[in-house]
Amino acid sequence: MTDIFIRRKRSAVMSALRSRGHAATEVRLLALFRIHGITGWRRGATLRGPASPGSARSFRVKPDFVFRPHRLAVFVDGGF
């Protein structure tokens, strides 16, 4: 089946979707971090940096959990 929207309209539709709070999967992972004593993470932190070596573009992402000293990002796919 082909898409019924043009690319610009599809982008507008998708950007209008918003989260409905904490997904059960994310909350469960948070509980596991605490149970096992895993520390050093932050929620809602933004990571910024160059997209790739030699590229003029940069990136900005907001993962579910960030381990700052290691610049490790954890994305939980539980919102859909």
C-alpha positions as CSV (number, residue, x, y, z in Angstrom):
1,M,0.0,0.0,0.0
2,T,1.3,3.4,-0.9
3,D,1.5,6.3,1.5
4,I,-1.5,8.7,1.2
5,F,0.5,11.8,2.3
6,I,3.2,13.7,0.5
7,R,6.6,13.7,2.3
8,R,6.1,17.1,3.9
9,K,2.6,16.2,5.2
10,R,3.9,12.9,6.6
11,S,6.6,14.7,8.4
12,A,4.1,17.1,10.0
13,V,1.9,14.3,11.1
14,M,4.7,12.3,12.7
15,S,6.2,15.3,14.5
16,A,2.7,16.0,16.0
17,L,2.8,12.7,17.9
18,R,3.7,13.1,21.5
19,S,4.5,10.7,24.3
20,R,1.9,9.7,26.8
21,G,4.2,9.6,29.8
22,H,6.5,6.8,31.0
23,A,6.1,3.5,29.1
24,A,6.0,0.4,31.3
25,T,9.2,-0.9,29.6
26,E,11.1,2.2,30.6
27,V,9.9,2.1,34.2
28,R,10.8,-1.6,34.4
29,L,14.3,-0.9,33.2
30,L,14.6,1.9,35.8
31,A,13.7,-0.5,38.5
32,L,16.2,-3.0,37.2
33,F,19.0,-0.4,37.3
34,R,18.1,0.4,40.9
35,I,17.8,-3.3,42.0
36,H,21.2,-4.2,40.6
37,G,22.9,-1.0,41.9
38,I,23.7,0.4,38.4
39,T,24.6,4.1,38.9
40,G,25.8,7.0,36.9
41,W,22.8,7.3,34.6
42,R,20.6,10.3,34.0
43,R,17.1,10.5,32.4
44,G,16.2,13.1,29.8
45,A,19.7,14.3,29.2
46,T,20.6,15.6,25.7
47,L,23.7,14.3,23.9
48,R,25.3,16.5,21.2
49,G,28.2,16.0,18.9
50,P,29.4,15.7,15.4
51,A,27.5,13.4,13.1
52,S,30.6,11.8,11.7
53,P,34.2,12.6,11.2
54,G,34.6,15.2,8.4
55,S,30.9,16.0,8.4
56,A,29.7,19.6,8.9
57,R,26.4,18.4,10.4
58,S,25.9,17.7,14.1
59,F,23.4,15.7,16.0
60,R,21.3,16.2,19.1
61,V,19.5,13.3,20.6
62,K,17.5,12.8,23.8
63,P,17.8,9.1,24.8
64,D,15.8,7.6,27.7
65,F,19.0,7.0,29.8
66,V,22.4,8.5,29.5
67,F,25.6,7.3,31.2
68,R,27.6,10.6,31.0
69,P,31.2,9.5,31.7
70,H,31.1,7.0,28.9
71,R,28.7,8.9,26.6
72,L,26.6,5.8,26.4
73,A,22.9,6.2,25.4
74,V,20.1,3.8,26.1
75,F,16.9,4.0,24.0
76,V,13.9,2.0,25.3
77,D,11.5,1.1,22.5
78,G,8.4,0.7,24.7
79,G,6.4,3.8,23.8
80,F,4.7,2.3,20.8
